Structures are given as structure tokens and as C-alpha cells.
Amino acid sequence: MIYFDLGGIEAYGHGGGGVGGGCGLLYIPSHKTYVFFSTNLGVLVESELVKKAGGLRDAVLAAILQ
């Protein structure tokens, strides 16, 4: 388990990834919410597509936290 600070909102979870994909699971106690992210993109390689997927992940998470 890893502690995350999501702009002042605490969350706990874990992530993982490799050549063919990546995922993460967060629990946000203040919202009593679990969030699971998964992608079929290799997260160990930097690319524009991986950056766009990360941006989408961040936008979805921000919408959930509103």
C-alpha cells in the first residue's frame, strides 16, 4: 500500500505496469470511493500516447474528486 496526496485529498493504493499494460487501484477515504485504472499501453516506455493516457487518467480522477 502506498499513500497518495491528491491535491490535499488522501488516498491509498498500489499500481503496477510493464511492457504491455499498466493499472492502479486507489481508495479515497473522504469520498468512500475505490478507483481502478487499467490501460493496454506499455507504461515503461515514454511516448505521446502514454502521456495522453496519463492525462485522461488524471482528468477522470479530478472529475471523481469534485
N, CA, C and O atoms as a Tripos MOL2 file, in Angstrom:
@<TRIPOS>MOLECULE
protein
  264   263    66     0     0
PROTEIN
NO_CHARGES

@<TRIPOS>ATOM
      1 N           0.8330   -1.1740    0.0000 N.3       1 MET1
      2 CA          0.0000    0.0000    0.0000 C.3       1 MET1
      3 C           0.8810    1.2410    0.0000 C.2       1 MET1
      4 O           1.9050    1.3080    0.6790 O.2       1 MET1
      5 N           0.4510    2.2050   -0.7740 N.am      2 ILE2
      6 CA          1.1790    3.4600   -0.8900 C.3       2 ILE2
      7 C           0.2170    4.5940   -0.5710 C.2       2 ILE2
      8 O          -0.9480    4.5490   -0.9670 O.2       2 ILE2
      9 N           0.6940    5.6140    0.1440 N.am      3 TYR3
     10 CA         -0.0830    6.8100    0.4280 C.3       3 TYR3
     11 C           0.0630    7.7730   -0.7370 C.2       3 TYR3
     12 O           1.1700    7.9980   -1.2260 O.2       3 TYR3
     13 N          -1.0520    8.3440   -1.1850 N.am      4 PHE4
     14 CA         -1.0430    9.3550   -2.2430 C.3       4 PHE4
     15 C          -1.6900   10.6180   -1.7280 C.2       4 PHE4
     16 O          -2.6960   10.5540   -1.0220 O.2       4 PHE4
     17 N          -1.1340   11.7650   -2.0680 N.am      5 ASP5
     18 CA         -1.7480   13.0630   -1.7820 C.3       5 ASP5
     19 C          -2.2790   13.5820   -3.1060 C.2       5 ASP5
     20 O          -1.5090   13.9690   -3.9860 O.2       5 ASP5
     21 N          -3.5940   13.5880   -3.2410 N.am      6 LEU6
     22 CA         -4.2390   14.0260   -4.4830 C.3       6 LEU6
     23 C          -4.7000   15.4740   -4.3260 C.2       6 LEU6
     24 O          -5.8970   15.7550   -4.2580 O.2       6 LEU6
     25 N          -3.7390   16.3730   -4.2700 N.am      7 GLY7
     26 CA         -4.0710   17.7860   -4.1110 C.3       7 GLY7
     27 C          -4.7490   18.0750   -2.7850 C.2       7 GLY7
     28 O          -5.7160   18.8360   -2.7390 O.2       7 GLY7
     29 N          -4.2560   17.4780   -1.7010 N.am      8 GLY8
     30 CA         -4.8270   17.6760   -0.3820 C.3       8 GLY8
     31 C          -5.8400   16.6190    0.0230 C.2       8 GLY8
     32 O          -6.3410   16.6450    1.1470 O.2       8 GLY8
     33 N          -6.1450   15.7030   -0.8620 N.am      9 ILE9
     34 CA         -7.0630   14.6030   -0.5710 C.3       9 ILE9
     35 C          -6.2210   13.3380   -0.4530 C.2       9 ILE9
     36 O          -5.4680   12.9940   -1.3650 O.2       9 ILE9
     37 N          -6.3550   12.6450    0.6850 N.am     10 GLU10
     38 CA         -5.5410   11.4420    0.8760 C.3      10 GLU10
     39 C          -6.1730   10.2400    0.1930 C.2      10 GLU10
     40 O          -7.3930   10.0960    0.1240 O.2      10 GLU10
     41 N          -5.2950    9.3890   -0.3070 N.am     11 ALA11
     42 CA         -5.7180    8.1480   -0.9500 C.3      11 ALA11
     43 C          -4.6590    7.0930   -0.6730 C.2      11 ALA11
     44 O          -3.5010    7.4040   -0.3940 O.2      11 ALA11
     45 N          -5.0800    5.8500   -0.7570 N.am     12 TYR12
     46 CA         -4.1780    4.7250   -0.5300 C.3      12 TYR12
     47 C          -4.3680    3.7250   -1.6560 C.2      12 TYR12
     48 O          -5.4890    3.5170   -2.1210 O.2      12 TYR12
     49 N          -3.2930    3.1110   -2.0940 N.am     13 GLY13
     50 CA         -3.4410    2.1410   -3.1640 C.3      13 GLY13
     51 C          -2.1230    1.5760   -3.6220 C.2      13 GLY13
     52 O          -1.1130    1.6010   -2.9190 O.2      13 GLY13
     53 N          -2.1790    1.0600   -4.8430 N.am     14 HIS14
     54 CA         -0.9990    0.4200   -5.4150 C.3      14 HIS14
     55 C          -1.1690    0.3860   -6.9250 C.2      14 HIS14
     56 O          -2.2900    0.3100   -7.4280 O.2      14 HIS14
     57 N          -0.0850    0.4400   -7.6300 N.am     15 GLY15
     58 CA         -0.1200    0.3520   -9.0860 C.3      15 GLY15
     59 C           0.9340   -0.6030   -9.5870 C.2      15 GLY15
     60 O           1.7930   -1.0610   -8.8320 O.2      15 GLY15
     61 N           0.8600   -0.8910  -10.8510 N.am     16 GLY16
     62 CA          1.8460   -1.7630  -11.4610 C.3      16 GLY16
     63 C           1.7990   -1.6180  -12.9610 C.2      16 GLY16
     64 O           0.8400   -1.0770  -13.5120 O.2      16 GLY16
     65 N           2.8100   -2.0900  -13.6090 N.am     17 GLY17
     66 CA          2.8220   -1.9820  -15.0550 C.3      17 GLY17
     67 C           4.0070   -2.6840  -15.6470 C.2      17 GLY17
     68 O           4.8960   -3.1650  -14.9440 O.2      17 GLY17
     69 N           3.9990   -2.7310  -16.9500 N.am     18 GLY18
     70 CA          5.0760   -3.3840  -17.6610 C.3      18 GLY18
     71 C           5.0620   -2.9960  -19.1180 C.2      18 GLY18
     72 O           4.5800   -1.9250  -19.4880 O.2      18 GLY18
     73 N           5.5890   -3.8670  -19.9350 N.am     19 VAL19
     74 CA          5.7260   -3.5930  -21.3640 C.3      19 VAL19
     75 C           4.3600   -3.5010  -22.0440 C.2      19 VAL19
     76 O           4.1820   -2.6830  -22.9460 O.2      19 VAL19
     77 N           3.3980   -4.3200  -21.6320 N.am     20 GLY20
     78 CA          2.1180   -4.3710  -22.3340 C.3      20 GLY20
     79 C           0.9510   -3.6850  -21.6780 C.2      20 GLY20
     80 O          -0.1270   -3.6300  -22.2700 O.2      20 GLY20
     81 N           1.1150   -3.1560  -20.4720 N.am     21 GLY21
     82 CA         -0.0240   -2.5190  -19.8260 C.3      21 GLY21
     83 C           0.3250   -1.9840  -18.4590 C.2      21 GLY21
     84 O           1.4420   -2.1420  -17.9670 O.2      21 GLY21
     85 N          -0.6550   -1.3530  -17.8630 N.am     22 GLY22
     86 CA         -0.4780   -0.8010  -16.5310 C.3      22 GLY22
     87 C          -1.8140   -0.6990  -15.8280 C.2      22 GLY22
     88 O          -2.8640   -0.7010  -16.4710 O.2      22 GLY22
     89 N          -1.7750   -0.6090  -14.4890 N.am     23 CYS23
     90 CA         -3.0100   -0.4840  -13.7360 C.3      23 CYS23
     91 C          -2.7260    0.1570  -12.3860 C.2      23 CYS23
     92 O          -1.5770    0.2580  -11.9580 O.2      23 CYS23
     93 N          -3.7800    0.5810  -11.7350 N.am     24 GLY24
     94 CA         -3.6710    1.1380  -10.4030 C.3      24 GLY24
     95 C          -5.0110    1.0580   -9.6970 C.2      24 GLY24
     96 O          -6.0630    1.1420  -10.3320 O.2      24 GLY24
     97 N          -4.9720    0.8960   -8.3910 N.am     25 LEU25
     98 CA         -6.1730    0.8700   -7.5720 C.3      25 LEU25
     99 C          -5.9800    1.8610   -6.4360 C.2      25 LEU25
    100 O          -4.9700    1.8190   -5.7330 O.2      25 LEU25
    101 N          -6.9520    2.7560   -6.2560 N.am     26 LEU26
    102 CA         -6.9110    3.7370   -5.1770 C.3      26 LEU26
    103 C          -8.1540    3.6290   -4.3250 C.2      26 LEU26
    104 O          -9.2430    3.3570   -4.8300 O.2      26 LEU26
    105 N          -7.9890    3.8460   -3.0140 N.am     27 TYR27
    106 CA         -9.1200    4.0350   -2.1250 C.3      27 TYR27
    107 C          -9.0220    5.4520   -1.5970 C.2      27 TYR27
    108 O          -7.9750    5.8610   -1.0950 O.2      27 TYR27
    109 N         -10.1120    6.2050   -1.7070 N.am     28 ILE28
    110 CA        -10.1550    7.5970   -1.2660 C.3      28 ILE28
    111 C         -11.1360    7.6610   -0.0870 C.2      28 ILE28
    112 O         -12.3450    7.7540   -0.2960 O.2      28 ILE28
    113 N         -10.6180    7.6130    1.1580 N.am     29 PRO29
    114 CA        -11.4960    7.5410    2.3270 C.3      29 PRO29
    115 C         -12.5110    8.6750    2.4290 C.2      29 PRO29
    116 O         -13.6670    8.4310    2.7760 O.2      29 PRO29
    117 N         -12.1050    9.9080    2.1360 N.am     30 SER30
    118 CA        -13.0270   11.0370    2.2820 C.3      30 SER30
    119 C         -14.2270   10.9380    1.3490 C.2      30 SER30
    120 O         -15.2770   11.5230    1.6200 O.2      30 SER30
    121 N         -14.0770   10.1990    0.2500 N.am     31 HIS31
    122 CA        -15.1630   10.0270   -0.7140 C.3      31 HIS31
    123 C         -15.7860    8.6330   -0.6440 C.2      31 HIS31
    124 O         -16.7400    8.3230   -1.3570 O.2      31 HIS31
    125 N         -15.2110    7.7860    0.2510 N.am     32 LYS32
    126 CA        -15.6430    6.3850    0.3700 C.3      32 LYS32
    127 C         -15.7330    5.7400   -1.0110 C.2      32 LYS32
    128 O         -16.7290    5.1110   -1.3680 O.2      32 LYS32
    129 N         -14.6460    5.9220   -1.7810 N.am     33 THR33
    130 CA        -14.6230    5.5240   -3.1900 C.3      33 THR33
    131 C         -13.3490    4.7560   -3.5230 C.2      33 THR33
    132 O         -12.2530    5.1090   -3.0880 O.2      33 THR33
    133 N         -13.5240    3.7010   -4.3040 N.am     34 TYR34
    134 CA        -12.4060    2.9830   -4.9000 C.3      34 TYR34
    135 C         -12.3530    3.3500   -6.3740 C.2      34 TYR34
    136 O         -13.3940    3.4820   -7.0180 O.2      34 TYR34
    137 N         -11.1550    3.5170   -6.9120 N.am     35 VAL35
    138 CA        -10.9720    3.8250   -8.3300 C.3      35 VAL35
    139 C          -9.9410    2.8490   -8.8840 C.2      35 VAL35
    140 O          -8.8590    2.6940   -8.3160 O.2      35 VAL35
    141 N         -10.2730    2.1970   -9.9880 N.am     36 PHE36
    142 CA         -9.3490    1.2880  -10.6510 C.3      36 PHE36
    143 C          -9.0930    1.8000  -12.0580 C.2      36 PHE36
    144 O         -10.0280    2.0980  -12.8010 O.2      36 PHE36
    145 N          -7.8250    1.9010  -12.4190 N.am     37 PHE37
    146 CA         -7.4210    2.3100  -13.7610 C.3      37 PHE37
    147 C          -6.6520    1.1750  -14.4150 C.2      37 PHE37
    148 O          -5.8590    0.4910  -13.7690 O.2      37 PHE37
    149 N          -6.8940    0.9880  -15.6940 N.am     38 SER38
    150 CA         -6.1630   -0.0300  -16.4410 C.3      38 SER38
    151 C          -5.9510    0.4630  -17.8630 C.2      38 SER38
    152 O          -6.8170    1.1260  -18.4340 O.2      38 SER38
    153 N          -4.7980    0.1390  -18.4300 N.am     39 THR39
    154 CA         -4.5120    0.5390  -19.8020 C.3      39 THR39
    155 C          -3.7840   -0.5930  -20.5260 C.2      39 THR39
    156 O          -3.0450   -1.3660  -19.9170 O.2      39 THR39
    157 N          -4.0020   -0.6710  -21.7970 N.am     40 ASN40
    158 CA         -3.3010   -1.6520  -22.6250 C.3      40 ASN40
    159 C          -2.0420   -1.0580  -23.2400 C.2      40 ASN40
    160 O          -1.4810   -1.6250  -24.1780 O.2      40 ASN40
    161 N          -1.6010    0.0620  -22.7260 N.am     41 LEU41
    162 CA         -0.3710    0.6940  -23.2030 C.3      41 LEU41
    163 C           0.7750    0.3020  -22.2900 C.2      41 LEU41
    164 O           0.6100    0.2310  -21.0720 O.2      41 LEU41
    165 N           1.9130    0.0540  -22.8630 N.am     42 GLY42
    166 CA          3.0960   -0.2120  -22.0680 C.3      42 GLY42
    167 C           3.4910    1.0410  -21.3090 C.2      42 GLY42
    168 O           3.7460    2.0790  -21.9200 O.2      42 GLY42
    169 N           3.5450    0.9610  -19.9920 N.am     43 VAL43
    170 CA          3.8140    2.1440  -19.1890 C.3      43 VAL43
    171 C           5.2990    2.3380  -18.8830 C.2      43 VAL43
    172 O           5.6740    3.3090  -18.2250 O.2      43 VAL43
    173 N           6.1340    1.4340  -19.3500 N.am     44 LEU44
    174 CA          7.5630    1.5820  -19.1030 C.3      44 LEU44
    175 C           8.2710    2.3710  -20.2010 C.2      44 LEU44
    176 O           9.4570    2.6810  -20.0870 O.2      44 LEU44
    177 N           7.5410    2.6900  -21.2560 N.am     45 VAL45
    178 CA          8.1200    3.3980  -22.3860 C.3      45 VAL45
    179 C           7.4590    4.7730  -22.4960 C.2      45 VAL45
    180 O           6.2320    4.8780  -22.4860 O.2      45 VAL45
    181 N           8.2610    5.8100  -22.5980 N.am     46 GLU46
    182 CA          7.7240    7.1610  -22.7800 C.3      46 GLU46
    183 C           7.2730    7.3460  -24.2260 C.2      46 GLU46
    184 O           8.0150    7.0530  -25.1640 O.2      46 GLU46
    185 N           6.0550    7.8340  -24.3880 N.am     47 SER47
    186 CA          5.5630    8.1580  -25.7210 C.3      47 SER47
    187 C           4.4330    9.1580  -25.5850 C.2      47 SER47
    188 O           3.9090    9.3600  -24.4900 O.2      47 SER47
    189 N           4.0580    9.7790  -26.6750 N.am     48 GLU48
    190 CA          2.9490   10.7380  -26.6580 C.3      48 GLU48
    191 C           1.6450   10.0590  -26.2660 C.2      48 GLU48
    192 O           0.8380   10.6450  -25.5440 O.2      48 GLU48
    193 N           1.4270    8.8350  -26.7300 N.am     49 LEU49
    194 CA          0.2050    8.1100  -26.4050 C.3      49 LEU49
    195 C           0.1390    7.7890  -24.9080 C.2      49 LEU49
    196 O          -0.9290    7.8990  -24.3060 O.2      49 LEU49
    197 N           1.2470    7.3990  -24.3070 N.am     50 VAL50
    198 CA          1.2820    7.1280  -22.8750 C.3      50 VAL50
    199 C           1.0080    8.4140  -22.0910 C.2      50 VAL50
    200 O           0.3050    8.3810  -21.0820 O.2      50 VAL50
    201 N           1.5550    9.5430  -22.5430 N.am     51 LYS51
    202 CA          1.2990   10.8300  -21.8890 C.3      51 LYS51
    203 C          -0.1780   11.1960  -21.9810 C.2      51 LYS51
    204 O          -0.7510   11.6870  -21.0080 O.2      51 LYS51
    205 N          -0.8060   10.9630  -23.1390 N.am     52 LYS52
    206 CA         -2.2360   11.2590  -23.3010 C.3      52 LYS52
    207 C          -3.0820   10.3720  -22.3920 C.2      52 LYS52
    208 O          -4.0600   10.8390  -21.8090 O.2      52 LYS52
    209 N          -2.7150    9.1060  -22.2680 N.am     53 ALA53
    210 CA         -3.4390    8.1990  -21.3780 C.3      53 ALA53
    211 C          -3.3120    8.6660  -19.9290 C.2      53 ALA53
    212 O          -4.2800    8.6010  -19.1710 O.2      53 ALA53
    213 N          -2.1410    9.1290  -19.5470 N.am     54 GLY54
    214 CA         -1.9460    9.6610  -18.1970 C.3      54 GLY54
    215 C          -2.7740   10.9050  -17.9560 C.2      54 GLY54
    216 O          -3.3190   11.0890  -16.8670 O.2      54 GLY54
    217 N          -2.8740   11.7610  -18.9600 N.am     55 GLY55
    218 CA         -3.7110   12.9570  -18.8550 C.3      55 GLY55
    219 C          -5.1820   12.6060  -18.7040 C.2      55 GLY55
    220 O          -5.9030   13.2360  -17.9300 O.2      55 GLY55
    221 N          -5.6220   11.5990  -19.4440 N.am     56 LEU56
    222 CA         -7.0110   11.1390  -19.3460 C.3      56 LEU56
    223 C          -7.2730   10.5670  -17.9540 C.2      56 LEU56
    224 O          -8.3060   10.8500  -17.3480 O.2      56 LEU56
    225 N          -6.3460    9.7700  -17.4530 N.am     57 ARG57
    226 CA         -6.4610    9.2280  -16.0940 C.3      57 ARG57
    227 C          -6.6060   10.3460  -15.0740 C.2      57 ARG57
    228 O          -7.4630   10.2820  -14.1930 O.2      57 ARG57
    229 N          -5.7680   11.3700  -15.1930 N.am     58 ASP58
    230 CA         -5.8040   12.4870  -14.2540 C.3      58 ASP58
    231 C          -7.1130   13.2690  -14.3530 C.2      58 ASP58
    232 O          -7.6410   13.7220  -13.3380 O.2      58 ASP58
    233 N          -7.6410   13.4290  -15.5740 N.am     59 ALA59
    234 CA         -8.9050   14.1500  -15.7580 C.3      59 ALA59
    235 C         -10.0790   13.3780  -15.1660 C.2      59 ALA59
    236 O         -10.9690   13.9720  -14.5590 O.2      59 ALA59
    237 N         -10.0870   12.0610  -15.3390 N.am     60 VAL60
    238 CA        -11.1540   11.2270  -14.7720 C.3      60 VAL60
    239 C         -11.0860   11.2900  -13.2470 C.2      60 VAL60
    240 O         -12.1190   11.4310  -12.5920 O.2      60 VAL60
    241 N          -9.9020   11.1890  -12.6830 N.am     61 LEU61
    242 CA         -9.7430   11.2470  -11.2460 C.3      61 LEU61
    243 C         -10.1880   12.6160  -10.6970 C.2      61 LEU61
    244 O         -10.8500   12.6790   -9.6610 O.2      61 LEU61
    245 N          -9.8290   13.7000  -11.3810 N.am     62 ALA62
    246 CA        -10.2570   15.0300  -10.9510 C.3      62 ALA62
    247 C         -11.7820   15.1630  -10.9750 C.2      62 ALA62
    248 O         -12.3640   15.7770  -10.0810 O.2      62 ALA62
    249 N         -12.4180   14.6020  -11.9730 N.am     63 ALA63
    250 CA        -13.8870   14.6500  -12.0530 C.3      63 ALA63
    251 C         -14.5240   13.8680  -10.9070 C.2      63 ALA63
    252 O         -15.5390   14.2980  -10.3590 O.2      63 ALA63
    253 N         -13.9540   12.7470  -10.5440 N.am     64 ILE64
    254 CA        -14.4780   11.9430   -9.4380 C.3      64 ILE64
    255 C         -14.3390   12.7040   -8.1180 C.2      64 ILE64
    256 O         -15.2080   12.6000   -7.2530 O.2      64 ILE64
    257 N         -13.2680   13.4560   -7.9570 N.am     65 LEU65
    258 CA        -12.9990   14.1410   -6.6940 C.3      65 LEU65
    259 C         -13.7540   15.4520   -6.5410 C.2      65 LEU65
    260 O         -13.6740   16.0760   -5.4830 O.2      65 LEU65
    261 N         -14.4730   15.8830   -7.5430 N.am     66 GLN66
    262 CA        -15.2260   17.1480   -7.4240 C.3      66 GLN66
    263 C         -16.3860   17.0170   -6.4860 C.2      66 GLN66
    264 O         -17.1200   17.9830   -6.2720 O.2      66 GLN66
@<TRIPOS>BOND
     1     1     2 1
     2     2     3 1
     3     3     4 2
     4     3     5 am
     5     5     6 1
     6     6     7 1
     7     7     8 2
     8     7     9 am
     9     9    10 1
    10    10    11 1
    11    11    12 2
    12    11    13 am
    13    13    14 1
    14    14    15 1
    15    15    16 2
    16    15    17 am
    17    17    18 1
    18    18    19 1
    19    19    20 2
    20    19    21 am
    21    21    22 1
    22    22    23 1
    23    23    24 2
    24    23    25 am
    25    25    26 1
    26    26    27 1
    27    27    28 2
    28    27    29 am
    29    29    30 1
    30    30    31 1
    31    31    32 2
    32    31    33 am
    33    33    34 1
    34    34    35 1
    35    35    36 2
    36    35    37 am
    37    37    38 1
    38    38    39 1
    39    39    40 2
    40    39    41 am
    41    41    42 1
    42    42    43 1
    43    43    44 2
    44    43    45 am
    45    45    46 1
    46    46    47 1
    47    47    48 2
    48    47    49 am
    49    49    50 1
    50    50    51 1
    51    51    52 2
    52    51    53 am
    53    53    54 1
    54    54    55 1
    55    55    56 2
    56    55    57 am
    57    57    58 1
    58    58    59 1
    59    59    60 2
    60    59    61 am
    61    61    62 1
    62    62    63 1
    63    63    64 2
    64    63    65 am
    65    65    66 1
    66    66    67 1
    67    67    68 2
    68    67    69 am
    69    69    70 1
    70    70    71 1
    71    71    72 2
    72    71    73 am
    73    73    74 1
    74    74    75 1
    75    75    76 2
    76    75    77 am
    77    77    78 1
    78    78    79 1
    79    79    80 2
    80    79    81 am
    81    81    82 1
    82    82    83 1
    83    83    84 2
    84    83    85 am
    85    85    86 1
    86    86    87 1
    87    87    88 2
    88    87    89 am
    89    89    90 1
    90    90    91 1
    91    91    92 2
    92    91    93 am
    93    93    94 1
    94    94    95 1
    95    95    96 2
    96    95    97 am
    97    97    98 1
    98    98    99 1
    99    99   100 2
   100    99   101 am
   101   101   102 1
   102   102   103 1
   103   103   104 2
   104   103   105 am
   105   105   106 1
   106   106   107 1
   107   107   108 2
   108   107   109 am
   109   109   110 1
   110   110   111 1
   111   111   112 2
   112   111   113 am
   113   113   114 1
   114   114   115 1
   115   115   116 2
   116   115   117 am
   117   117   118 1
   118   118   119 1
   119   119   120 2
   120   119   121 am
   121   121   122 1
   122   122   123 1
   123   123   124 2
   124   123   125 am
   125   125   126 1
   126   126   127 1
   127   127   128 2
   128   127   129 am
   129   129   130 1
   130   130   131 1
   131   131   132 2
   132   131   133 am
   133   133   134 1
   134   134   135 1
   135   135   136 2
   136   135   137 am
   137   137   138 1
   138   138   139 1
   139   139   140 2
   140   139   141 am
   141   141   142 1
   142   142   143 1
   143   143   144 2
   144   143   145 am
   145   145   146 1
   146   146   147 1
   147   147   148 2
   148   147   149 am
   149   149   150 1
   150   150   151 1
   151   151   152 2
   152   151   153 am
   153   153   154 1
   154   154   155 1
   155   155   156 2
   156   155   157 am
   157   157   158 1
   158   158   159 1
   159   159   160 2
   160   159   161 am
   161   161   162 1
   162   162   163 1
   163   163   164 2
   164   163   165 am
   165   165   166 1
   166   166   167 1
   167   167   168 2
   168   167   169 am
   169   169   170 1
   170   170   171 1
   171   171   172 2
   172   171   173 am
   173   173   174 1
   174   174   175 1
   175   175   176 2
   176   175   177 am
   177   177   178 1
   178   178   179 1
   179   179   180 2
   180   179   181 am
   181   181   182 1
   182   182   183 1
   183   183   184 2
   184   183   185 am
   185   185   186 1
   186   186   187 1
   187   187   188 2
   188   187   189 am
   189   189   190 1
   190   190   191 1
   191   191   192 2
   192   191   193 am
   193   193   194 1
   194   194   195 1
   195   195   196 2
   196   195   197 am
   197   197   198 1
   198   198   199 1
   199   199   200 2
   200   199   201 am
   201   201   202 1
   202   202   203 1
   203   203   204 2
   204   203   205 am
   205   205   206 1
   206   206   207 1
   207   207   208 2
   208   207   209 am
   209   209   210 1
   210   210   211 1
   211   211   212 2
   212   211   213 am
   213   213   214 1
   214   214   215 1
   215   215   216 2
   216   215   217 am
   217   217   218 1
   218   218   219 1
   219   219   220 2
   220   219   221 am
   221   221   222 1
   222   222   223 1
   223   223   224 2
   224   223   225 am
   225   225   226 1
   226   226   227 1
   227   227   228 2
   228   227   229 am
   229   229   230 1
   230   230   231 1
   231   231   232 2
   232   231   233 am
   233   233   234 1
   234   234   235 1
   235   235   236 2
   236   235   237 am
   237   237   238 1
   238   238   239 1
   239   239   240 2
   240   239   241 am
   241   241   242 1
   242   242   243 1
   243   243   244 2
   244   243   245 am
   245   245   246 1
   246   246   247 1
   247   247   248 2
   248   247   249 am
   249   249   250 1
   250   250   251 1
   251   251   252 2
   252   251   253 am
   253   253   254 1
   254   254   255 1
   255   255   256 2
   256   255   257 am
   257   257   258 1
   258   258   259 1
   259   259   260 2
   260   259   261 am
   261   261   262 1
   262   262   263 1
   263   263   264 2
@<TRIPOS>SUBSTRUCTURE
     1 MET1         2 RESIDUE 1 A MET
     2 ILE2         6 RESIDUE 1 A ILE
     3 TYR3        10 RESIDUE 1 A TYR
     4 PHE4        14 RESIDUE 1 A PHE
     5 ASP5        18 RESIDUE 1 A ASP
     6 LEU6        22 RESIDUE 1 A LEU
     7 GLY7        26 RESIDUE 1 A GLY
     8 GLY8        30 RESIDUE 1 A GLY
     9 ILE9        34 RESIDUE 1 A ILE
    10 GLU10       38 RESIDUE 1 A GLU
    11 ALA11       42 RESIDUE 1 A ALA
    12 TYR12       46 RESIDUE 1 A TYR
    13 GLY13       50 RESIDUE 1 A GLY
    14 HIS14       54 RESIDUE 1 A HIS
    15 GLY15       58 RESIDUE 1 A GLY
    16 GLY16       62 RESIDUE 1 A GLY
    17 GLY17       66 RESIDUE 1 A GLY
    18 GLY18       70 RESIDUE 1 A GLY
    19 VAL19       74 RESIDUE 1 A VAL
    20 GLY20       78 RESIDUE 1 A GLY
    21 GLY21       82 RESIDUE 1 A GLY
    22 GLY22       86 RESIDUE 1 A GLY
    23 CYS23       90 RESIDUE 1 A CYS
    24 GLY24       94 RESIDUE 1 A GLY
    25 LEU25       98 RESIDUE 1 A LEU
    26 LEU26      102 RESIDUE 1 A LEU
    27 TYR27      106 RESIDUE 1 A TYR
    28 ILE28      110 RESIDUE 1 A ILE
    29 PRO29      114 RESIDUE 1 A PRO
    30 SER30      118 RESIDUE 1 A SER
    31 HIS31      122 RESIDUE 1 A HIS
    32 LYS32      126 RESIDUE 1 A LYS
    33 THR33      130 RESIDUE 1 A THR
    34 TYR34      134 RESIDUE 1 A TYR
    35 VAL35      138 RESIDUE 1 A VAL
    36 PHE36      142 RESIDUE 1 A PHE
    37 PHE37      146 RESIDUE 1 A PHE
    38 SER38      150 RESIDUE 1 A SER
    39 THR39      154 RESIDUE 1 A THR
    40 ASN40      158 RESIDUE 1 A ASN
    41 LEU41      162 RESIDUE 1 A LEU
    42 GLY42      166 RESIDUE 1 A GLY
    43 VAL43      170 RESIDUE 1 A VAL
    44 LEU44      174 RESIDUE 1 A LEU
    45 VAL45      178 RESIDUE 1 A VAL
    46 GLU46      182 RESIDUE 1 A GLU
    47 SER47      186 RESIDUE 1 A SER
    48 GLU48      190 RESIDUE 1 A GLU
    49 LEU49      194 RESIDUE 1 A LEU
    50 VAL50      198 RESIDUE 1 A VAL
    51 LYS51      202 RESIDUE 1 A LYS
    52 LYS52      206 RESIDUE 1 A LYS
    53 ALA53      210 RESIDUE 1 A ALA
    54 GLY54      214 RESIDUE 1 A GLY
    55 GLY55      218 RESIDUE 1 A GLY
    56 LEU56      222 RESIDUE 1 A LEU
    57 ARG57      226 RESIDUE 1 A ARG
    58 ASP58      230 RESIDUE 1 A ASP
    59 ALA59      234 RESIDUE 1 A ALA
    60 VAL60      238 RESIDUE 1 A VAL
    61 LEU61      242 RESIDUE 1 A LEU
    62 ALA62      246 RESIDUE 1 A ALA
    63 ALA63      250 RESIDUE 1 A ALA
    64 ILE64      254 RESIDUE 1 A ILE
    65 LEU65      258 RESIDUE 1 A LEU
    66 GLN66      262 RESIDUE 1 A GLN
